[in-house]
Amino acid sequence: MADPATYRPAAGSIPEGPGVYRFRDESGRVVYVGKAKGLRARLSSYFQDLHNLHPRTQTMVTTAASVEWTVVATEVEALQLEYSWIKEYDPRFNVKYRDDKSYPWLAVTLNEEIPRVMVGRGPKRKGVRYFGPYSHAWAIRETVDLLLRVFPMRSCSNGVFTRSRQVGRPCLLGYIGKCAAPCVGRVSAEEHRAIVDDFCAFMGGQTSVQIKRLEREMQTASQHLEYERAARLRDDIGTLERALEKNAVVLGDATDADVVALAEDPLEVAVQIFHVRGGRVRGQRGWVADKADGMAEAGDLVERFCQQLYAEGNEVPREVLVPALPDDADALAEWLSTLRGSRVDLRVPQRGDKRALMETVGRNAGQALTLHKTRRASDLTTRSRALEELQEALGLSAAPLRIECYDISNLQGTEIVASMVVFEDGLPRKGEYRRFVIRGIEGQNDVAAMHETVARRFRRYLEERADSPDIELAQGEGSPGLVDPDTGRPRKFAYAPGLVVVDGGPPQVAAAQRALDELGIDDVPVVGLAKRLEEVWLPSEDDPVILPRTSEGLYLLQRVRDEAHRFAIRHHRQRRSKSMTESTLDGVTGLGEVRRKALLKHFGSLKKLRAATVDQVAEVPGLGRRTAESVVAALAADRAVPREPAVNTATGEILDDEPPAEGE
């Protein structure tokens, strides 16, 4: 491990202009490539106190043994050179987007004398026009099969085309009217090229032009009493309309844009992109990347994604809608405009249909990241390996077959709640989840709340052991000591976990361990998972346990921690919504507890109740119109008082008044 001070450039030797820099290790291999509009300021940030750097940045600067840079004239040149070096050197600490599948394209070989339409994958070729990408090859084939009736262009392979030309007979598609049969001279090369141009125009978004043209031809044929041709054109119009139904209309202004969204955790980032052409979603792609560069913010991730996507020859649209702009957004937009040959707008949508579509793409990115992280859980071998890794890394006597995780949620020290989630054999056991309401703690004190939560859980555990002397002989849920004789169900807190995980660092771990020590429990190990740095903390240890980013054990701990956080936030929102409703309506004459509950049940949340009219409130069973008027007046008075947005102080998350949907 190198000391960054040994290769730090001399003061004043780093230029101030834009440029690209490379960190190399002792063997001369490039481990990181970056760019900056001010090289001196950027490189100096790497050589500060190591404790002020992100852990993965610490690893990078201590792995490197030298740094070098190249000065360029503009930020656009820096962007181009950075991408070239990343592709050339493949540095281990740069973000690498891995396409999560191979996406098919619809290709038209315009470089051939008789162009053909086909489904293709892999790199693009010069002279071929591509549409898509699409999620599934069968979706392309279905669309092409429909469109060949209207645009009977060649779709056969070169071998079939040559053989048909030699024997003088077309293939089956030529006989059934789905090919104009240029192989046997039914149409000339120029006439076939016109059919191909119409097909490309339709796929490129000029749908209304083609449909209106067919409608005019149908009317002309009908006026000339050519009813068979008019009927065929009518059917062609219906075919095009059915093909259009397969592509959802999302934007009404014929927008040509790529919509990009991110979903990230401390270790990985998932990217989803919707290709919108002519106001319709023409394709969708997804990537997953390791966040090897700890300094990468959302804007940096967007910039590197655009570099990789568009520098590889993908079509650059008129607009690129992103969730966050990089620091040098103007340079990136200029670079994209150079690739396209005309102006490209790079922006964050703020409202309207484009904002709504961005949110949809964001949900897809979140689902993709969740799927990527939980895919391992479907494999028994992978789950077993994760438990074995935890046993070895944490020094446990046995694999933690039952893991319990605790998280605290509060709003500025009020409505403090805690969650307990349970994973058995690497899978969640939602029937074993528990909620705790914390009272008697002044202010925001997550450490004290964690101590109380763990103490209450294991105090119940000891009580149930005392009530069942034979519990140590129990070997399963059906054993006498673990089953409540009155209900026949397993006791709530009868099982001791193989590992207790708390959401937090050393203070929370110490609080949980102190609670166990006070109860005399010494056979339940405790660890903490710090959210920001993904470090695993053990009681009384000065240094954390650092699990590799690719560790299955770390993925399991992350899943357990995230589930505990989700469960705690959900409980907190429910209690907050209920308490706000009750406090707001306390002074309403004639509105008791039963009617307050009926109001909340009918409308579902305080937010929806505030938006209700007097007539809508009066529809609630048991409420008269006079009481409904009092309720609306009380809510209007409460709404007139300005309030700061509610923020979960532990996570920084803004909480709304809307309770989550029922179910887990």
C-alpha positions as CSV (number, residue, x, y, z in Angstrom):
1,M,0.0,0.0,0.0
2,A,1.6,3.3,-1.2
3,D,1.5,6.5,0.7
4,P,0.0,9.2,-1.5
5,A,2.5,11.7,-0.1
6,T,5.3,9.8,-1.8
7,Y,4.0,10.6,-5.3
8,R,2.2,13.9,-4.7
9,P,3.1,16.4,-7.4
10,A,5.2,19.4,-6.3
11,A,3.3,22.5,-5.3
12,G,2.6,24.7,-8.4
13,S,3.5,22.0,-10.9
14,I,-0.1,21.1,-11.7
15,P,-1.6,23.3,-14.4
16,E,-4.9,25.1,-13.7
17,G,-6.6,24.5,-17.1
18,P,-8.8,21.6,-18.2
19,G,-7.2,18.2,-18.8
20,V,-7.3,14.5,-18.1
21,Y,-5.3,12.6,-15.5
22,R,-4.3,9.0,-14.9
23,F,-3.3,7.2,-11.7
24,R,-0.9,4.3,-12.2
25,D,0.1,1.5,-9.7
26,E,3.6,0.3,-9.0
27,S,3.6,-1.9,-12.1
28,G,2.6,1.0,-14.4
29,R,-1.0,-0.2,-14.9
30,V,-3.6,2.6,-15.1
31,V,-6.0,2.2,-12.2
32,Y,-8.1,5.3,-12.6
33,V,-8.8,7.9,-15.3
34,G,-10.5,11.2,-14.7
35,K,-11.0,14.6,-16.2
36,A,-11.3,18.1,-14.7
37,K,-11.9,21.6,-15.9
38,G,-9.4,22.7,-13.3
39,L,-6.6,20.1,-13.0
40,R,-4.9,21.7,-10.0
41,A,-8.0,21.8,-7.8
42,R,-9.2,18.3,-8.7
43,L,-5.8,16.5,-8.2
44,S,-5.2,18.4,-5.0
45,S,-8.4,17.0,-3.6
46,Y,-6.9,13.4,-3.8
47,F,-3.9,14.3,-1.7
48,Q,-5.7,15.5,1.5
49,D,-6.0,13.6,4.7
50,L,-7.0,10.0,4.0
51,H,-9.7,10.1,6.7
52,N,-11.5,12.8,4.7
53,L,-11.7,10.7,1.5
54,H,-14.4,8.1,0.6
55,P,-13.1,4.6,1.5
56,R,-13.0,3.5,-2.1
57,T,-11.1,6.7,-3.0
58,Q,-8.7,5.9,-0.2
59,T,-8.2,2.5,-1.7
60,M,-7.5,4.0,-5.1
61,V,-4.9,6.6,-4.0
62,T,-3.1,4.1,-1.8
63,T,-3.1,1.5,-4.7
64,A,-1.7,4.1,-7.1
65,A,2.0,4.9,-7.1
66,S,2.1,7.8,-9.6
67,V,-0.1,10.3,-11.3
68,E,0.2,12.0,-14.7
69,W,-1.9,14.4,-16.7
70,T,-2.5,15.8,-20.1
71,V,-3.6,19.4,-20.7
72,V,-6.3,20.0,-23.4
73,A,-7.8,23.2,-24.8
74,T,-11.5,22.7,-23.9
75,E,-13.7,20.7,-21.6
76,V,-15.1,18.9,-24.7
77,E,-11.6,17.7,-25.6
78,A,-11.2,16.5,-22.1
79,L,-14.4,14.5,-22.3
80,Q,-13.3,12.8,-25.5
81,L,-9.9,12.0,-24.3
82,E,-11.2,10.6,-21.0
83,Y,-13.5,8.2,-22.8
84,S,-10.7,7.1,-25.1
85,W,-8.4,6.4,-22.2
86,I,-11.0,4.5,-20.2
87,K,-11.7,2.3,-23.2
88,E,-8.0,1.8,-23.9
89,Y,-6.8,1.1,-20.3
90,D,-10.0,-0.3,-18.7
91,P,-9.1,1.1,-15.2
92,R,-10.3,-0.9,-12.3
93,F,-11.6,2.0,-10.3
94,N,-13.7,3.6,-13.0
95,V,-17.4,2.9,-13.3
96,K,-18.1,0.2,-15.9
97,Y,-21.6,-0.1,-17.1
98,R,-22.4,-3.7,-18.0
99,D,-25.4,-4.2,-20.3
100,D,-27.7,-6.6,-18.4
101,K,-28.7,-8.3,-21.6
102,S,-28.1,-8.4,-25.4
103,Y,-30.8,-6.3,-27.0
104,P,-32.0,-6.9,-30.6
105,W,-32.3,-4.2,-33.2
106,L,-34.5,-3.9,-36.3
107,A,-32.0,-3.3,-39.2
108,V,-32.6,-2.3,-42.8
109,T,-29.6,-2.9,-45.1
110,L,-29.6,0.3,-47.1
111,N,-26.1,-0.4,-48.3
112,E,-27.4,-3.3,-50.5
113,E,-28.8,-2.9,-54.0
114,I,-32.0,-4.6,-52.8
115,P,-32.3,-3.7,-49.1
116,R,-33.8,-6.2,-46.7
117,V,-35.2,-5.9,-43.2
118,M,-33.9,-8.2,-40.5
119,V,-33.4,-8.7,-36.7
120,G,-29.8,-8.2,-35.5
121,R,-27.7,-8.0,-32.4
122,G,-24.2,-6.9,-31.7
123,P,-22.2,-4.0,-33.1
124,K,-23.7,-1.7,-35.7
125,R,-22.4,-1.7,-39.3
126,K,-22.0,1.2,-41.6
127,G,-24.7,1.7,-44.2
128,V,-27.4,-0.1,-42.2
129,R,-30.2,1.8,-40.6
130,Y,-31.2,0.6,-37.1
131,F,-34.4,0.9,-35.1
132,G,-34.8,0.1,-31.5
133,P,-33.3,-1.5,-29.5
134,Y,-36.3,-3.6,-28.4
135,S,-36.8,-5.7,-25.3
136,H,-37.5,-9.0,-27.2
137,A,-36.8,-10.3,-30.6
138,W,-40.3,-11.7,-30.9
139,A,-41.7,-8.2,-30.6
140,I,-39.7,-7.1,-33.6
141,R,-40.8,-10.1,-35.7
142,E,-44.4,-9.5,-34.8
143,T,-44.2,-5.9,-35.9
144,V,-42.3,-6.7,-39.1
145,D,-44.8,-9.4,-40.0
146,L,-47.6,-6.9,-39.7
147,L,-45.9,-4.2,-41.7
148,L,-44.7,-6.4,-44.6
149,R,-48.4,-6.5,-45.7
150,V,-48.3,-2.8,-46.2
151,F,-44.6,-2.4,-47.1
152,P,-43.8,-5.6,-49.0
153,M,-40.0,-5.3,-48.9
154,R,-37.5,-8.0,-49.0
155,S,-36.9,-9.9,-45.7
156,C,-35.2,-13.1,-46.9
157,S,-31.5,-14.0,-46.5
158,N,-29.0,-13.5,-49.3
159,G,-29.0,-17.2,-50.0
160,V,-32.8,-17.4,-50.4
161,F,-32.7,-14.3,-52.6
162,T,-30.0,-15.6,-54.9
163,R,-31.7,-19.0,-55.2
164,S,-35.0,-17.4,-56.1
165,R,-33.4,-15.2,-58.7
166,Q,-31.7,-18.3,-60.3
167,V,-34.8,-20.5,-60.5
168,G,-37.1,-17.6,-61.5
169,R,-39.7,-18.3,-58.7
170,P,-40.2,-16.2,-55.6
171,C,-40.2,-17.6,-52.1
172,L,-43.4,-18.1,-50.1
173,L,-43.6,-14.5,-49.0
174,G,-43.7,-13.4,-52.6
175,Y,-46.7,-15.7,-53.2
176,I,-48.7,-14.5,-50.2
177,G,-48.1,-10.8,-50.8
178,K,-45.6,-10.0,-48.1
179,C,-42.8,-9.4,-50.5
180,A,-42.8,-7.4,-53.8
181,A,-40.5,-10.1,-55.2
182,P,-37.7,-8.0,-56.7
183,C,-35.8,-11.3,-57.1
184,V,-37.9,-12.2,-60.1
185,G,-38.4,-8.7,-61.4
186,R,-42.0,-8.0,-60.2
187,V,-40.7,-4.6,-59.1
188,S,-37.6,-2.8,-60.1
189,A,-34.8,-1.9,-57.7
190,E,-36.0,1.7,-57.7
191,E,-39.6,0.7,-56.9
192,H,-38.4,-1.6,-54.2
193,R,-36.2,1.2,-52.8
194,A,-39.3,3.4,-52.6
195,I,-41.1,0.7,-50.5
196,V,-38.0,0.6,-48.2
197,D,-38.0,4.4,-47.8
198,D,-41.7,4.3,-46.8
199,F,-41.0,1.5,-44.3
200,C,-38.1,3.5,-42.8
201,A,-40.2,6.6,-42.6
202,F,-43.0,4.8,-40.8
203,M,-40.6,3.2,-38.3
204,G,-38.8,6.5,-37.8
205,G,-42.0,8.1,-36.5
206,Q,-43.7,9.5,-39.6
207,T,-46.7,7.3,-39.0
208,S,-49.5,9.9,-39.6
209,V,-48.0,10.7,-43.0
210,Q,-48.1,7.1,-44.2
211,I,-51.7,6.5,-42.9
212,K,-53.0,9.7,-44.5
213,R,-51.3,8.7,-47.8
214,L,-53.1,5.3,-47.7
215,E,-56.4,7.0,-46.8
216,R,-56.1,9.3,-49.9
217,E,-55.3,6.3,-52.1
218,M,-58.3,4.4,-50.6
219,Q,-60.7,7.3,-51.4
220,T,-59.3,7.7,-54.9
221,A,-59.7,4.0,-55.6
222,S,-63.3,4.1,-54.2
223,Q,-64.1,7.1,-56.5
224,H,-62.8,5.2,-59.5
225,L,-65.0,2.2,-58.5
226,E,-61.8,0.1,-57.7
227,Y,-63.5,-1.5,-54.7
228,E,-61.1,-4.4,-54.3
229,R,-58.1,-2.1,-54.1
230,A,-59.9,0.2,-51.8
231,A,-60.7,-2.7,-49.5
232,R,-57.1,-3.8,-49.5
233,L,-56.0,-0.3,-48.6
234,R,-58.5,-0.2,-45.8
235,D,-57.1,-3.4,-44.4
236,D,-53.5,-1.9,-44.8
237,I,-54.6,1.1,-42.7
238,G,-56.0,-1.2,-40.0
239,T,-52.7,-3.2,-40.1
240,L,-50.7,0.0,-39.5
241,E,-53.0,1.1,-36.6
242,R,-52.6,-2.3,-35.0
243,A,-48.8,-2.0,-35.3
244,L,-49.0,1.4,-33.7
245,E,-50.9,0.0,-30.7
246,K,-47.8,-2.1,-29.9
247,N,-45.9,1.1,-29.1
248,A,-47.4,3.2,-26.3
249,V,-47.8,6.9,-27.1
250,V,-46.1,8.7,-24.2
251,L,-45.5,12.2,-25.6
252,G,-47.9,14.1,-27.8
253,D,-45.4,16.4,-29.5
254,A,-43.5,13.8,-31.6
255,T,-40.6,14.0,-29.1
256,D,-37.2,12.5,-30.2
257,A,-35.5,11.8,-26.9
258,D,-33.6,9.4,-24.7
259,V,-34.9,9.3,-21.1
260,V,-32.3,8.1,-18.6
261,A,-32.8,7.3,-14.9
262,L,-30.6,5.9,-12.1
263,A,-31.1,3.8,-9.0
264,E,-28.1,3.4,-6.8
265,D,-26.9,2.0,-3.5
266,P,-23.4,2.6,-2.0
267,L,-21.9,-0.2,-4.1
268,E,-23.8,-0.4,-7.4
269,V,-25.9,1.7,-9.8
270,A,-28.5,0.6,-12.2
271,V,-29.3,2.6,-15.3
272,Q,-32.4,2.4,-17.4
273,I,-33.0,4.2,-20.7
274,F,-36.2,4.6,-22.8
275,H,-35.7,5.4,-26.4
276,V,-38.6,7.7,-27.4
277,R,-38.9,8.4,-31.1
278,G,-41.8,10.2,-32.6
279,G,-43.4,10.4,-29.1
280,R,-43.4,6.7,-28.7
281,V,-41.2,4.3,-26.7
282,R,-39.3,2.4,-29.4
283,G,-37.0,0.5,-27.0
284,Q,-35.6,0.1,-23.6
285,R,-32.2,-0.9,-22.2
286,G,-30.6,-1.4,-18.9
287,W,-27.2,-1.5,-17.3
288,V,-25.7,-2.3,-13.9
289,A,-22.3,-1.0,-12.8
290,D,-20.0,-1.3,-9.8
291,K,-19.5,2.1,-8.2
292,A,-15.8,1.6,-7.9
293,D,-15.2,5.4,-7.8
294,G,-16.5,6.5,-4.4
295,M,-16.5,10.2,-5.5
296,A,-19.0,9.6,-8.3
297,E,-22.2,11.6,-7.7
298,A,-25.4,11.3,-9.8
299,G,-24.2,13.9,-12.3
300,D,-20.9,12.1,-12.7
301,L,-22.6,8.8,-13.3
302,V,-24.9,10.4,-15.9
303,E,-21.9,11.8,-17.7
304,R,-20.0,8.5,-17.8
305,F,-23.1,6.7,-19.0
306,C,-23.6,9.2,-21.9
307,Q,-19.9,8.8,-22.8
308,Q,-20.2,5.0,-23.0
309,L,-23.6,4.9,-24.7
310,Y,-23.1,7.5,-27.5
311,A,-19.4,7.1,-28.1
312,E,-20.0,3.5,-29.2
313,G,-22.1,4.7,-32.2
314,N,-25.6,4.7,-30.8
315,E,-27.9,7.3,-32.3
316,V,-27.9,10.6,-30.5
317,P,-31.5,12.1,-30.3
318,R,-32.5,15.7,-30.1
319,E,-33.0,15.6,-26.4
320,V,-31.4,13.6,-23.6
321,L,-33.4,13.8,-20.4
322,V,-31.4,12.9,-17.3
323,P,-32.1,12.8,-13.5
324,A,-29.1,15.1,-12.7
325,L,-26.8,17.3,-14.7
326,P,-23.0,16.9,-14.4
327,D,-20.9,19.8,-13.4
328,D,-19.8,20.4,-17.0
329,A,-23.2,19.8,-18.6
330,D,-22.5,22.4,-21.3
331,A,-19.4,20.6,-22.4
332,L,-21.3,17.2,-22.5
333,A,-24.1,18.8,-24.5
334,E,-21.6,20.3,-26.9
335,W,-19.9,16.9,-27.4
336,L,-23.3,15.2,-28.0
337,S,-24.2,17.9,-30.5
338,T,-20.9,17.2,-32.3
339,L,-21.7,13.5,-32.6
340,R,-25.3,14.2,-33.8
341,G,-24.3,17.1,-36.2
342,S,-27.0,19.4,-34.7
343,R,-28.0,20.8,-31.4
344,V,-28.7,18.4,-28.5
345,D,-30.5,19.5,-25.4
346,L,-29.3,17.9,-22.2
347,R,-31.7,18.7,-19.3
348,V,-33.6,17.5,-16.3
349,P,-37.4,17.5,-16.9
350,Q,-39.2,19.5,-14.2
351,R,-42.9,18.9,-14.9
352,G,-45.4,17.5,-17.3
353,D,-45.4,14.4,-19.4
354,K,-41.6,14.2,-19.6
355,R,-41.3,14.4,-15.9
356,A,-43.9,11.6,-15.5
357,L,-42.0,9.5,-18.0
358,M,-38.8,10.1,-16.1
359,E,-40.4,8.8,-13.0
360,T,-41.5,5.7,-14.9
361,V,-38.0,5.0,-16.1
362,G,-36.8,5.6,-12.5
363,R,-39.1,2.9,-11.2
364,N,-37.8,0.5,-13.8
365,A,-34.2,1.3,-12.7
366,G,-35.2,0.6,-9.1
367,Q,-36.8,-2.7,-10.0
368,A,-33.7,-3.6,-12.1
369,L,-31.4,-2.9,-9.2
370,T,-33.6,-4.9,-6.8
371,L,-33.8,-7.8,-9.2
372,H,-30.0,-7.7,-9.6
373,K,-29.5,-7.8,-5.9
374,T,-32.1,-10.4,-5.1
375,R,-31.3,-12.7,-8.0
376,R,-28.7,-14.4,-5.8
377,A,-31.4,-15.2,-3.2
378,S,-33.1,-17.6,-5.6
379,D,-30.1,-19.8,-5.6
380,L,-29.7,-22.1,-2.6
381,T,-26.0,-22.5,-3.3
382,T,-25.4,-18.8,-3.3
383,R,-27.4,-18.2,-0.1
384,S,-25.3,-20.9,1.6
385,R,-22.1,-19.3,0.4
386,A,-23.3,-15.9,1.8
387,L,-23.9,-17.4,5.2
388,E,-20.5,-19.2,5.1
389,E,-18.8,-15.9,4.2
390,L,-20.4,-14.1,7.1
391,Q,-19.4,-16.9,9.5
392,E,-15.8,-16.7,8.4
393,A,-15.6,-12.9,8.2
394,L,-17.2,-12.3,11.5
395,G,-15.6,-15.2,13.4
396,L,-18.9,-16.9,14.3
397,S,-19.0,-20.3,15.7
398,A,-21.8,-21.4,13.2
399,A,-23.4,-20.0,10.1
400,P,-26.1,-17.4,11.0
401,L,-29.2,-19.3,9.8
402,R,-31.4,-16.8,11.5
403,I,-30.5,-13.1,11.2
404,E,-32.4,-10.3,12.9
405,C,-31.9,-6.7,11.9
406,Y,-33.1,-3.6,13.8
407,D,-33.6,0.0,12.6
408,I,-34.9,3.2,14.2
409,S,-37.1,5.8,12.6
410,N,-38.2,9.1,14.0
411,L,-39.2,12.6,13.1
412,Q,-37.0,15.1,14.9
413,G,-37.2,13.0,18.1
414,T,-41.0,12.4,17.9
415,E,-43.0,9.3,16.9
416,I,-39.9,7.1,17.5
417,V,-40.5,3.6,16.2
418,A,-38.2,0.6,15.6
419,S,-38.4,-2.4,13.3
420,M,-37.2,-6.0,13.6
421,V,-37.0,-8.1,10.4
422,V,-36.0,-11.7,10.3
423,F,-34.1,-13.6,7.6
424,E,-33.9,-17.4,7.8
425,D,-31.6,-19.3,5.5
426,G,-31.0,-16.0,3.6
427,L,-34.7,-15.4,2.9
428,P,-37.1,-13.0,4.6
429,R,-39.6,-14.5,7.1
430,K,-42.2,-11.7,7.1
431,G,-44.4,-13.5,9.6
432,E,-41.6,-13.0,12.1
433,Y,-41.3,-9.2,11.6
434,R,-42.0,-7.1,14.7
435,R,-42.6,-3.4,15.4
436,F,-41.7,-1.4,18.5
437,V,-43.0,2.0,19.6
438,I,-40.4,3.8,21.7
439,R,-41.6,6.1,24.5
440,G,-39.8,7.9,27.3
441,I,-36.8,9.1,25.3
442,E,-36.3,12.8,25.0
443,G,-35.1,14.3,21.7
444,Q,-33.5,12.4,18.8
445,N,-31.4,9.7,20.4
446,D,-31.1,6.7,18.1
447,V,-28.6,5.1,20.4
448,A,-30.9,5.0,23.4
449,A,-33.8,3.9,21.2
450,M,-31.7,1.0,19.9
451,H,-30.7,0.0,23.4
452,E,-34.4,-0.1,24.4
453,T,-35.5,-2.0,21.3
454,V,-32.9,-4.8,21.7
455,A,-33.5,-5.0,25.5
456,R,-37.3,-5.3,25.0
457,R,-36.9,-8.0,22.4
458,F,-34.5,-10.2,24.4
459,R,-36.3,-9.6,27.7
460,R,-39.3,-11.2,26.1
461,Y,-37.0,-14.0,24.9
462,L,-35.8,-14.6,28.4
463,E,-39.4,-14.5,29.7
464,E,-40.5,-17.1,27.3
465,R,-37.6,-19.3,28.1
466,A,-38.5,-19.0,31.8
467,D,-42.1,-20.0,31.0
468,S,-40.9,-23.0,29.1
469,P,-38.2,-24.9,31.0
470,D,-37.9,-27.5,28.3
471,I,-37.2,-24.9,25.6
472,E,-33.6,-25.9,25.4
473,L,-34.7,-29.4,24.3
474,A,-36.8,-28.0,21.5
475,Q,-35.8,-28.9,18.1
476,G,-38.4,-27.2,15.9
477,E,-41.6,-25.2,15.7
478,G,-43.6,-28.2,16.8
479,S,-41.6,-28.6,20.1
480,P,-43.5,-27.9,23.3
481,G,-41.2,-25.1,24.5
482,L,-41.5,-23.0,21.2
483,V,-45.3,-23.3,20.8
484,D,-47.9,-21.4,22.7
485,P,-50.2,-24.0,24.2
486,D,-53.2,-21.7,24.1
487,T,-53.0,-20.8,20.4
488,G,-50.9,-23.6,19.0
489,R,-48.7,-21.0,17.2
490,P,-45.0,-20.5,17.6
491,R,-44.1,-18.0,20.4
492,K,-43.3,-14.6,19.1
493,F,-39.8,-14.2,20.7
494,A,-38.9,-17.7,21.5
495,Y,-36.1,-18.1,18.9
496,A,-32.6,-16.8,19.5
497,P,-31.0,-15.4,16.3
498,G,-27.6,-16.5,15.1
499,L,-26.7,-12.9,14.3
500,V,-28.1,-9.5,15.3
501,V,-27.6,-6.7,12.8
502,V,-28.2,-3.1,13.7
503,D,-28.4,-0.2,11.2
504,G,-25.6,2.0,12.2
505,G,-22.0,2.3,13.3
506,P,-20.1,1.8,16.6
507,P,-22.6,3.8,18.9
508,Q,-25.5,1.6,17.8
509,V,-23.5,-1.6,18.0
510,A,-22.3,-0.7,21.5
511,A,-25.9,0.1,22.6
512,A,-27.2,-3.3,21.3
513,Q,-24.3,-5.2,22.9
514,R,-24.8,-3.3,26.2
515,A,-28.5,-4.4,26.2
516,L,-27.5,-8.0,25.8
517,D,-24.8,-7.8,28.5
518,E,-27.3,-6.3,31.0
519,L,-29.6,-9.3,30.3
520,G,-26.8,-11.8,30.7
521,I,-27.0,-13.0,27.1
522,D,-23.5,-13.8,25.8
523,D,-24.2,-16.2,22.9
524,V,-25.8,-13.8,20.4
525,P,-23.3,-12.0,18.2
526,V,-24.0,-8.4,17.3
527,V,-22.7,-6.4,14.3
528,G,-23.6,-3.0,12.7
529,L,-23.8,-2.1,9.0
530,A,-22.9,1.6,8.5
531,K,-25.1,2.8,5.6
532,R,-22.8,5.4,4.0
533,L,-19.6,3.3,3.8
534,E,-21.0,-0.2,4.0
535,E,-18.6,-1.1,6.8
536,V,-19.4,-3.9,9.3
537,W,-18.7,-3.0,12.9
538,L,-18.1,-5.4,15.7
539,P,-18.5,-4.5,19.4
540,S,-15.3,-3.1,21.1
541,E,-13.4,-3.1,17.8
542,D,-11.6,0.0,16.7
543,D,-11.6,-0.9,13.0
544,P,-14.5,-2.2,10.9
545,V,-14.6,-5.4,8.9
546,I,-14.4,-4.6,5.2
547,L,-16.1,-7.2,3.0
548,P,-15.3,-7.2,-0.7
549,R,-17.8,-5.5,-2.9
550,T,-18.6,-8.8,-4.7
551,S,-19.1,-10.6,-1.4
552,E,-22.3,-12.6,-1.2
553,G,-22.2,-12.0,2.6
554,L,-22.2,-8.2,2.1
555,Y,-25.1,-8.5,-0.3
556,L,-27.1,-10.4,2.3
557,L,-26.4,-7.9,5.0
558,Q,-27.4,-5.1,2.7
559,R,-30.7,-6.8,1.9
560,V,-31.4,-7.4,5.6
561,R,-30.6,-3.8,6.5
562,D,-32.6,-2.3,3.6
563,E,-35.6,-4.4,4.5
564,A,-35.4,-3.2,8.2
565,H,-35.2,0.4,7.0
566,R,-38.2,0.0,4.7
567,F,-40.3,-1.7,7.4
568,A,-39.4,1.0,10.0
569,I,-40.2,3.9,7.6
570,R,-43.6,2.3,6.7
571,H,-44.5,2.0,10.4
572,H,-43.4,5.5,11.1
573,R,-45.5,6.9,8.2
574,Q,-48.6,5.1,9.4
575,R,-48.3,6.4,13.0
576,R,-47.5,9.9,11.8
577,S,-50.5,10.1,9.5
578,K,-52.7,8.8,12.3
579,S,-51.4,11.2,14.9
580,M,-51.6,14.2,12.6
581,T,-55.2,13.4,11.8
582,E,-56.2,13.0,15.4
583,S,-54.4,16.1,16.5
584,T,-55.9,18.2,13.7
585,L,-59.4,17.0,14.5
586,D,-59.3,17.0,18.3
587,G,-61.1,20.3,18.6
588,V,-63.9,19.5,16.2
589,T,-67.3,19.5,18.0
590,G,-69.2,16.3,17.8
591,L,-66.2,14.3,16.4
592,G,-65.2,11.6,18.7
593,E,-62.6,8.8,18.4
594,V,-65.0,6.5,16.5
595,R,-65.8,9.1,13.9
596,R,-62.2,10.1,13.5
597,K,-61.3,6.5,12.7
598,A,-64.1,6.3,10.3
599,L,-62.9,9.4,8.5
600,L,-59.3,8.1,8.2
601,K,-60.6,4.7,7.0
602,H,-62.8,6.3,4.4
603,F,-60.3,8.7,2.9
604,G,-57.1,6.7,3.6
605,S,-54.9,9.7,4.6
606,L,-55.0,13.2,6.0
607,K,-53.8,14.4,2.6
608,K,-56.9,13.1,0.8
609,L,-59.2,14.2,3.7
610,R,-57.9,17.8,3.3
611,A,-58.8,17.7,-0.4
612,A,-62.3,16.5,0.2
613,T,-65.4,18.8,0.0
614,V,-68.2,19.1,2.6
615,D,-70.4,16.8,0.5
616,Q,-67.7,14.2,0.3
617,V,-67.1,14.3,4.0
618,A,-70.8,14.1,4.8
619,E,-70.9,10.8,2.9
620,V,-69.0,9.1,5.6
621,P,-71.4,6.9,7.7
622,G,-72.3,8.5,11.0
623,L,-71.4,12.1,10.0
624,G,-74.0,14.8,9.4
625,R,-73.5,17.8,7.3
626,R,-72.9,20.2,10.2
627,T,-70.1,18.0,11.5
628,A,-68.7,17.7,8.0
629,E,-68.6,21.5,7.7
630,S,-66.7,21.6,11.0
631,V,-64.2,19.1,9.8
632,V,-63.5,21.0,6.6
633,A,-63.2,24.3,8.4
634,A,-60.7,22.7,10.9
635,L,-58.6,21.3,8.1
636,A,-58.7,24.6,6.2
637,A,-57.5,26.4,9.3
638,D,-54.7,23.9,9.9
639,R,-53.7,24.1,6.2
640,A,-53.3,27.9,6.6
641,V,-50.5,27.5,9.1
642,P,-47.2,27.2,7.3
643,R,-45.3,24.0,8.1
644,E,-41.8,22.9,7.3
645,P,-41.5,19.6,5.3
646,A,-41.3,16.6,7.5
647,V,-37.9,15.0,7.3
648,N,-36.6,11.7,8.7
649,T,-33.6,13.0,10.6
650,A,-31.9,9.6,10.5
651,T,-32.0,9.3,6.7
652,G,-32.7,12.7,5.3
653,E,-35.8,11.4,3.6
654,I,-38.8,13.7,3.2
655,L,-41.9,12.0,4.5
656,D,-45.4,12.6,3.0
657,D,-48.8,12.3,4.5
658,E,-49.8,9.4,2.4
659,P,-49.6,6.0,4.2
660,P,-48.3,3.1,2.2
661,A,-50.5,0.6,0.6
662,E,-51.6,-2.3,2.7
663,G,-49.4,-5.4,2.5
664,E,-45.7,-5.9,2.5
